Amino acid sequence: DIQMTQSPSSLSASVGDRVTLTCRASQSISNYLNWYQQKPGKAPNLLIYAASRLQSGVPSRFSGSGSGTDFTLTITSLQPEDSAIYYCQQNYHSPYTFGQGTKLEIK
Amino acid sequence: QVQLQESGPGLVKPSQTLSLTCTVSGGPISSGTYYWNWIRQPAGEGLEWIGRVYSSGTTNYNPSLKSRVSISVDTSKNQFSLKLSSVTAADTAVYYCARANYYDSSGYDTSGYFDYWGQGTLVTVSS
């Protein structure tokens, strides 16, 4: 299985800050990398697919980049509603696997 | 607007079979290039992909669960279902159904991303 490792495991930032979350794959996955946001008691919500494509309806302050094994999710101008757990997921090869998540807290 | 809704027992006894159904509304389950998936999440933990089914009935499963899992589709009811046998406490989790979309609006092949999810249903394995 392809292992997905996210860092940091948690972080705290202030409203208006820019934050970058990292995801690393155990082997090259080209650009088959997706990012999800999950709030307590809710299903994950797709933010970014194919490493850098913004899902319809997602605010433009979210962006993704990377290819191969290293990927980033950047959130510019943090908002209070961005407090959540963020997961990366590879769909390059079955079984599709997720990272362990990064918990983002807004100060 | 596509909507997915999980249903099934919230409590299953150890060694029995967990059975869940996902009802899809907002469009026929057989249209488009979509796979229909089951994903689970133990409390306070990460997400685990269980498997998927295409409208033709073709399936793919996570090898870690393959010996115990079966996913099927009923296009006449616009539903797909999950069966997980010989459950233990380790199978206690929130179970989600989700759609994997293989092409974005521009026709770009994305090889599947989970764009619609059900709200999730908690299944507890306990005697």
Contacts between the chains, C-beta under 8 A, distances in Angstrom:
chain1	res1	chain2	res2	distance
A	1	B	63	7.9
A	32	B	110	7.6
A	32	B	111	5.6
A	34	B	113	4.7
A	34	B	114	7.3
A	36	B	114	7.5
A	42	B	119	7.6
A	43	B	96	5.6
A	43	B	98	7.8
A	43	B	117	3.8
A	43	B	118	6.6
A	43	B	119	5.9
A	43	B	120	5.4
A	44	B	47	6.9
A	44	B	96	7.9
A	44	B	114	7.3
A	44	B	117	6.3
A	45	B	117	7.6
A	46	B	113	6.2
A	46	B	114	6.2
A	46	B	115	5.2
A	49	B	104	7.1
A	49	B	110	5.6
A	49	B	113	3.9
A	49	B	115	7.7
A	50	B	104	7.4
A	50	B	108	6.9
A	50	B	110	4.9
A	50	B	113	7.3
A	53	B	104	6.4
A	53	B	108	7.5
A	53	B	110	7.6
A	55	B	115	6.9
A	56	B	105	7.4
A	87	B	46	6.9
A	87	B	47	6.2
A	89	B	47	7.5
A	89	B	113	8.0
A	89	B	114	7.5
A	91	B	100	7.6
A	91	B	110	7.5
A	91	B	111	5.3
A	91	B	112	4.8
A	91	B	113	6.2
A	92	B	111	7.2
A	94	B	60	5.5
A	94	B	62	7.8
A	95	B	49	5.6
A	95	B	62	4.2
A	95	B	63	6.4
A	95	B	64	7.2
A	96	B	49	4.4
A	96	B	112	7.5
A	97	B	49	6.9
A	98	B	46	5.5
A	98	B	47	4.3
A	98	B	48	7.5
A	98	B	49	7.4
A	99	B	46	7.3
A	100	B	46	5.0
A	101	B	46	5.7
